[in-house]
């Protein structure tokens, strides 16, 4: 499921740029 995982990480990274303070720690953990 590499393609799916990559898409999710890209989406989270894009989301983080728009909403940098929203659930910051959760997103960091998910991307890491």
Backbone bond lengths (Angstrom), bond angles and torsions (degrees), N, CA, C in turn:
res aa  C-N    CA-C-N  psi(-1)  N-CA   C-N-CA  omega(-1)  CA-C   N-CA-C  phi
1 X - - - 1.459 - - 1.528 110.86 -
2 X 1.305 116.90 32.79 1.464 120.97 -177.27 1.523 111.84 -59.76
3 X 1.332 116.95 -43.01 1.464 120.15 -177.97 1.519 110.65 -60.74
4 X 1.320 116.67 -42.97 1.461 121.64 -179.00 1.527 110.30 -64.80
5 X 1.307 116.78 -44.95 1.461 121.02 -179.29 1.522 110.41 -61.72
6 X 1.321 116.18 -43.34 1.459 120.62 179.00 1.522 111.25 -61.39
7 X 1.318 116.58 -41.85 1.470 120.90 179.71 1.521 111.00 -63.77
8 X 1.319 116.58 -41.08 1.466 120.47 179.90 1.523 110.20 -64.93
9 X 1.311 117.32 -44.00 1.465 120.70 -179.94 1.527 110.19 -63.73
10 X 1.336 117.16 -41.45 1.464 120.57 178.31 1.522 110.87 -63.88
11 X 1.321 116.51 -41.52 1.466 120.52 179.49 1.527 110.80 -64.94
12 X 1.323 116.86 -42.65 1.465 120.01 178.78 1.528 111.04 -64.61
13 X 1.318 116.77 -38.89 1.462 120.17 178.79 1.526 110.51 -64.31
14 X 1.331 116.56 -41.72 1.466 120.49 178.10 1.526 110.51 -65.86
15 X 1.323 116.44 -42.28 1.466 121.49 179.02 1.528 110.33 -61.33
16 X 1.325 115.13 -40.67 1.467 120.48 -178.32 1.533 111.32 -63.54
17 X 1.338 117.14 -32.29 1.467 120.09 177.86 1.526 111.13 -67.76
18 X 1.329 116.52 -36.24 1.463 120.85 -178.29 1.526 111.21 -80.43
19 X 1.330 116.07 -40.20 1.470 121.70 -178.57 1.530 109.31 -124.26
20 X 1.325 117.30 74.02 1.474 120.00 -172.87 1.527 115.37 -64.16
21 X 1.324 118.05 -22.82 1.464 119.68 -176.66 1.519 114.20 -100.96
22 X 1.329 117.51 -5.65 1.463 120.26 -175.95 1.527 110.87 -79.28
23 X 1.310 117.00 114.31 1.476 124.08 178.95 1.529 111.19 46.12
24 X 1.313 114.29 48.10 1.463 121.38 -174.39 1.529 112.76 -54.77
25 X 1.326 116.47 -47.44 1.467 119.71 -177.53 1.524 111.47 -64.82
26 X 1.333 117.17 -41.31 1.466 120.35 -179.76 1.524 111.18 -61.96
27 X 1.323 115.99 -42.87 1.463 120.08 -179.37 1.526 110.24 -67.23
28 X 1.333 116.67 -41.86 1.467 120.08 178.44 1.530 110.93 -59.31
29 X 1.321 116.72 -43.84 1.467 121.07 -179.87 1.524 110.36 -63.93
30 X 1.311 116.16 -41.53 1.464 120.79 -177.76 1.528 111.28 -66.47
31 X 1.322 116.88 -40.56 1.468 120.50 -178.35 1.528 111.00 -73.82
32 X 1.315 117.30 -36.73 1.471 121.31 -174.90 1.517 113.40 -65.55
